[in-house]
Amino acid sequence: MYSHNRKKHQRRVNKYVRMMNENLRNDPLWKGRYIVYQSGSPFFYQYEDGSGAELCNITLICEDKYTGKQVAKTKNGNEWCFHGGMDIWRFVNDAIIYDFDAWEVSRNG
């Protein structure tokens, strides 16, 4: 993103995280079982040649509300938002399938 405005970069990441949470909340299979949020405060880096800037070290956490497990991953803002937030979708999908092992956890015990 070719902006020197820190808030503009942060809003872009927040937009994709909100979309992800909305989809998880309305999903007929998971019914709001998972949530994604940002941890900490990323730092803002402006390119030396003045051509733009980016948020660096954005840590997103995916949490399973049922088991309390959490998975965290850190990337730069441009990487999270590439292709309409596809890396956020991939991160959450991998967390649900591989890290939380959602298919093995039953509600009855």
Sequence and secondary structure as in RCSB ss.txt:
>XXXX:A:sequence
MYSHNRKKHQRRVNKYVRMMNENLRNDPLWKGRYIVYQSGSPFFYQYEDGSGAELCNITLICEDKYTGKQVAKTK
NGNEWCFHGGMDIWRFVNDAIIYDFDAWEVSRNG
>XXXX:A:secstr
     HHHHHHHHHHHHHHHHHHHHH TTTTT EEEEEES  EEEE TTSS EEEE EEEEEEETTT  EEEEEE
 HHHHHHHHHHHHHHHHHHIIIIIS TTT  TT 
